Amino acid sequence: MDRANFEQEIARIRNSRKYRALNLPEDILQEMLTAEVALGGNKAEITQRFRKKLHNVIASYLDEIDYAQETKQMKAFFQANPTNEQVKAWALSVMQKHASTRERLPNIAAFCQVLRAYIGTPHRILDLACALDPLLLPWLALPSETEFFAYDIHQPRIEFLNTFFTFLYPSAHAIQQDILVNPPTQSAECAFFFKEAHRFEKRAPGCNRAFFQALRVNLIAVSLPTEDLRGHHSLVSYHTQLIYTAIAGLPWELKQIQVGNELLFFIHKP
Ligand SMILES: C[S@@+](CC[C@H](N)C(=O)[O-])C[C@H]1O[C@@H](n2cnc3c(N)ncnc32)[C@H](O)[C@@H]1O
């Protein structure tokens, strides 16, 4: 595939009906297409593999949320000075619309309780590949000065989260960034990396180890689902193995717990 075809394919994806609204960072597309070019094949084979991979990495968790509309409704909601309970009910209604947060809702209180018990009260948290995780903040009940940096590649979601933060979390920020190509360089006591390590593995087999090593944090809270999205197969041993392999031979401590349909791994880096 020559340079002109490469640029053409990137432009085609960015302007496609499926991905246009996400305004995906250029680097994620460049990196994924470069990886496929390196595997070889003719132009048709490369683009077919690239599109399939992109679908697995990005499209399988696209939600139906109209973020502009949702932001408008959120602004009206917060103008009425809602109580904490009303904020939780609103957050639940939004999380209900996204597949991976929806799966967590039956156990949301237990999940946040376990998480908070492990992380304590850090000064700064990084939420990596966040999707709608920041809507868990009302359950985590962290002090308002806790800095919270949430990363995702989906621009409309990032804008929605930043508007949400202006109402309740002045020390929180959402950032559009491909965290695999550019892992955050900020140091923090703690990073959340929920329900994404298995998809990272699909994008670049074995990449989680270097990714965990690059993070300048003391504790990485990783979660992975116990079952596939349709609930047909148990993924417990496969996902447990994924984490053990990622940290094998490193002097890090690992604690593991299951909350509902989610496996939580607490990786302590000295
Ligand atoms: C399966 S969802 C998980 C989200 C959330 N952490 C949860 O537990 O519900 C994956 C999210 O990661 C984002 N994502 C995927 N690859 C990413 C990358 N390389 N950098 C940043 N965000 C990414 C997607 O846009 C999507 O919002």
The ligand as a MOL file (V3000), in Angstrom:
LIG
                    3D

  0  0  0     0  0            999 V3000
M  V30 BEGIN CTAB
M  V30 COUNTS 27 29 0 0 0
M  V30 BEGIN ATOM
M  V30 1 C -15.5820 -1.1690 26.5210 0
M  V30 2 S -15.7090 0.5450 26.7120 0 CHG=1
M  V30 3 C -15.2310 0.5410 28.4110 0
M  V30 4 C -15.5010 1.7200 29.0360 0
M  V30 5 C -15.5200 1.8990 30.5210 0
M  V30 6 N -14.1890 1.9170 31.0480 0
M  V30 7 C -16.4190 0.9210 31.2470 0
M  V30 8 O -15.9270 0.1700 32.0730 0
M  V30 9 O -17.6090 0.9440 31.0250 0 CHG=-1
M  V30 10 C -14.3000 1.0940 25.8820 0
M  V30 11 C -14.0640 2.6020 25.8290 0
M  V30 12 O -12.6830 2.8030 25.5970 0
M  V30 13 C -12.5030 3.7830 24.6060 0
M  V30 14 N -11.2160 3.4740 23.9660 0
M  V30 15 C -10.9310 2.4160 23.1670 0
M  V30 16 N -9.6450 2.4440 22.7900 0
M  V30 17 C -9.0990 3.5450 23.3650 0
M  V30 18 C -7.7910 4.1260 23.3280 0
M  V30 19 N -6.8180 3.5710 22.6500 0
M  V30 20 N -7.5820 5.2710 24.0140 0
M  V30 21 C -8.5910 5.8560 24.7140 0
M  V30 22 N -9.8410 5.3550 24.7770 0
M  V30 23 C -10.1050 4.2160 24.1150 0
M  V30 24 C -13.7220 3.6440 23.7110 0
M  V30 25 O -13.9880 4.8290 23.0000 0
M  V30 26 C -14.8120 3.3020 24.7170 0
M  V30 27 O -15.4340 4.4510 25.2320 0
M  V30 END ATOM
M  V30 BEGIN BOND
M  V30 1 1 1 2
M  V30 2 1 2 3
M  V30 3 1 2 10
M  V30 4 1 3 4
M  V30 5 1 4 5
M  V30 6 1 5 6
M  V30 7 1 5 7
M  V30 8 2 7 8
M  V30 9 1 7 9
M  V30 10 1 10 11
M  V30 11 1 11 12
M  V30 12 1 11 26
M  V30 13 1 12 13
M  V30 14 1 13 14
M  V30 15 1 13 24
M  V30 16 1 14 15
M  V30 17 1 14 23
M  V30 18 2 15 16
M  V30 19 1 16 17
M  V30 20 1 17 18
M  V30 21 2 17 23
M  V30 22 1 18 19
M  V30 23 2 18 20
M  V30 24 1 20 21
M  V30 25 2 21 22
M  V30 26 1 22 23
M  V30 27 1 24 25
M  V30 28 1 24 26
M  V30 29 1 26 27
M  V30 END BOND
M  V30 END CTAB
M  END
